[in-house]
Amino acid sequence: MEEAPPMTEGLDSRDRATLGVVDFGVLAVRNGLLTAEQLEMCRSRQQASANLGQNLSLQQIVLNEKLMSPEDIRRVEKAHEQLTRDRERKQDLKFKGYEIVSTLGEGGLGSVFKARQISMNRLVALKVLHKQWISDDEFRKRFVLEARIVGKLSHQNLIQVYDVGKEGDYYYFSMEYVEGRTVEELIQDSPRRQMEVGRAVEILIQVVRAIRYYKDFDIVHRDIKPSNIMVTRTGLVKLGDFGFVKSKLDKELGFEGMVLGTPDYIAPEQAMGRDNVDYRADIYSLGATFYHMLTGRPMYDGTPSRVMLAHTREPMPDPRGYRPSLGEDVIAVLKRMLAKEPDQRYANLDNLFTDLEALLERNRPRQVAKIEIGKSSVLRALKIEQSRQGEMQSRVKSLEDKLAAATAQRNMALAAAAFMALMALVFFILIFAT
């Protein structure tokens, strides 16, 4: 079964508002299949061909320059067609009890909209299955499966699903609307696109908490990646988009042996289509995400098929080639999370927690330090200052007492000296008188 190309996930609201600007080239760059420099070069050659009357398409030039494979060109074209169709139908989308506010994103299975749930007067994220997949039994079943499974989960590090339904030809489910940013966006905004080690570890710890929770339900996410991890304004991390979730119902629904996941972060056993995929595949994907957070780039380059093959065969590229300052402790955790064989990864999540907490202790993020200075440390500094003031007052009192004692002693000494002088004078008077 051909997988829907998740080519439109990186578009922002401005791009969607001006779809004409989001052409083949923009989508290719956004998905890492072309660089901005390569696109500019191809556009220049396209203009030159037009001046010569050849009128070559951008796709033809990209193919001639061997910058993309025919398969990737087809996927980008398909994604652009899908985006165009979605924009044309967005005005007609209406769901009973919901009011669509704006578009949040596009995934392989469906579109996600920001909407208002009228009955509860709250904002929700509304995920709608792409119409092109409604006639496909497997994708439709997987969409409903996601809603059924995730709707039963309740954890602070998972995006909560509220409702599932069907309106006309569209299947949809509503879920918690998270005000925040994706890890993908945090990477883009980091210096050299490399996140602080401590900040990255803080995020990983919370995702591992989510994995530990849902693995007890025999669930595997199978698509953990930066764009599926949200961080709220308060720093709470939420894992979402279970579009490729695996559960014990997969056999019943006929999903065994399907290759599902995103190539840049896919576990080797997923890439090979194995049936016995468990939560350790999610540990691998989280490790690949960690690698990206630290280095500013995915582990492997190339076409999707080339990248998937690399995950199954090639060792982890040394991240110090892109960030020499990384310590051996970070490398050790990455190597274990990204072991090719599941048995060599963290089977006991408590061990992963221990190693991550040790990393966090040695790499406290600067942002946390600022928070501590702004809150608890102020109280601590106040107490220290109060203690110092008390100590100073005590010292002043002690000095005053000593001064008083010294003054008293001096006065007594002067009085004694005066008395002795008086007695001596009397003595001399008596002697002269006799």
TANOR-V983783 format. One record per backbone hydrogen bond with DSSP energy under -1.0 kcal/mol. CO is the residue of the C=O (numbers start at 0). NH is the residue of the N-H. If there is no record, write none. Layout:
co->CO nh->NH
co->CO nh->NH
//
This chain:
co->4 nh->6
co->7 nh->10
co->11 nh->15
co->12 nh->16
co->13 nh->17
co->17 nh->20
co->20 nh->22
co->22 nh->26
co->23 nh->27
co->24 nh->28
co->25 nh->29
co->26 nh->30
co->27 nh->32
co->27 nh->33
co->28 nh->31
co->34 nh->38
co->35 nh->39
co->36 nh->40
co->37 nh->41
co->38 nh->42
co->39 nh->43
co->40 nh->44
co->41 nh->45
co->42 nh->46
co->43 nh->47
co->44 nh->48
co->45 nh->49
co->46 nh->50
co->47 nh->51
co->48 nh->53
co->49 nh->52
co->56 nh->60
co->57 nh->61
co->58 nh->62
co->59 nh->63
co->60 nh->64
co->61 nh->66
co->62 nh->65
co->68 nh->72
co->69 nh->73
co->70 nh->74
co->71 nh->75
co->72 nh->76
co->73 nh->77
co->74 nh->78
co->75 nh->79
co->76 nh->80
co->77 nh->81
co->78 nh->82
co->79 nh->83
co->80 nh->84
co->81 nh->85
co->82 nh->86
co->83 nh->87
co->84 nh->88
co->85 nh->89
co->88 nh->91
co->89 nh->92
co->94 nh->97
co->96 nh->117
co->98 nh->115
co->101 nh->113
co->104 nh->111
co->108 nh->129
co->109 nh->106
co->110 nh->127
co->111 nh->103
co->111 nh->104
co->112 nh->125
co->113 nh->100
co->113 nh->101
co->114 nh->123
co->115 nh->98
co->116 nh->120
co->116 nh->121
co->121 nh->116
co->123 nh->114
co->124 nh->174
co->125 nh->112
co->126 nh->172
co->127 nh->110
co->129 nh->132
co->130 nh->133
co->132 nh->135
co->135 nh->139
co->136 nh->140
co->137 nh->141
co->138 nh->142
co->139 nh->143
co->140 nh->144
co->141 nh->145
co->142 nh->146
co->143 nh->147
co->144 nh->148
co->145 nh->149
co->146 nh->150
co->148 nh->151
co->149 nh->152
co->154 nh->157
co->156 nh->238
co->159 nh->175
co->162 nh->173
co->164 nh->171
co->166 nh->169
co->169 nh->166
co->170 nh->128
co->171 nh->164
co->172 nh->126
co->173 nh->161
co->173 nh->162
co->174 nh->124
co->180 nh->230
co->181 nh->185
co->182 nh->186
co->183 nh->187
co->184 nh->188
co->186 nh->189
co->189 nh->192
co->190 nh->193
co->195 nh->199
co->196 nh->200
co->197 nh->201
co->198 nh->202
co->199 nh->203
co->200 nh->204
co->201 nh->205
co->202 nh->206
co->203 nh->207
co->204 nh->208
co->205 nh->209
co->206 nh->210
co->207 nh->211
co->208 nh->212
co->209 nh->213
co->210 nh->214
co->213 nh->216
co->213 nh->218
co->214 nh->217
co->219 nh->245
co->224 nh->227
co->225 nh->182
co->225 nh->183
co->225 nh->228
co->227 nh->239
co->228 nh->182
co->229 nh->237
co->230 nh->180
co->231 nh->234
co->235 nh->231
co->237 nh->229
co->238 nh->158
co->241 nh->244
co->245 nh->219
co->246 nh->249
co->248 nh->252
co->249 nh->254
co->254 nh->257
co->261 nh->264
co->266 nh->270
co->267 nh->271
co->268 nh->273
co->269 nh->272
co->274 nh->276
co->277 nh->280
co->278 nh->282
co->279 nh->283
co->280 nh->284
co->281 nh->285
co->282 nh->286
co->283 nh->287
co->284 nh->288
co->285 nh->289
co->286 nh->290
co->287 nh->291
co->288 nh->292
co->289 nh->293
co->290 nh->294
co->291 nh->295
co->292 nh->194
co->302 nh->306
co->303 nh->307
co->304 nh->308
co->305 nh->309
co->306 nh->310
co->307 nh->311
co->308 nh->312
co->309 nh->313
co->317 nh->320
co->318 nh->321
co->318 nh->322
co->322 nh->325
co->326 nh->330
co->327 nh->331
co->328 nh->332
co->329 nh->333
co->330 nh->334
co->331 nh->335
co->332 nh->336
co->333 nh->337
co->335 nh->338
co->340 nh->343
co->341 nh->344
co->344 nh->346
co->347 nh->350
co->347 nh->351
co->348 nh->352
co->349 nh->353
co->350 nh->354
co->351 nh->355
co->352 nh->356
co->353 nh->357
co->354 nh->358
co->355 nh->359
co->356 nh->360
co->357 nh->361
co->358 nh->362
co->364 nh->368
co->365 nh->369
co->366 nh->370
co->367 nh->371
co->368 nh->372
co->369 nh->373
co->371 nh->376
co->374 nh->378
co->375 nh->379
co->376 nh->380
co->377 nh->381
co->378 nh->382
co->379 nh->383
co->380 nh->384
co->381 nh->385
co->382 nh->386
co->383 nh->387
co->384 nh->388
co->385 nh->389
co->386 nh->390
co->387 nh->391
co->388 nh->392
co->389 nh->393
co->390 nh->394
co->391 nh->395
co->392 nh->396
co->393 nh->397
co->394 nh->398
co->395 nh->399
co->396 nh->400
co->397 nh->401
co->398 nh->402
co->399 nh->403
co->400 nh->404
co->401 nh->405
co->402 nh->406
co->403 nh->407
co->404 nh->408
co->405 nh->409
co->406 nh->410
co->407 nh->411
co->408 nh->412
co->409 nh->413
co->410 nh->414
co->411 nh->415
co->412 nh->416
co->413 nh->417
co->414 nh->418
co->415 nh->419
co->416 nh->420
co->417 nh->421
co->418 nh->422
co->419 nh->423
co->420 nh->424
co->421 nh->425
co->422 nh->426
co->423 nh->427
co->424 nh->428
co->425 nh->429
co->426 nh->430
co->427 nh->431
co->428 nh->432
co->429 nh->433
//
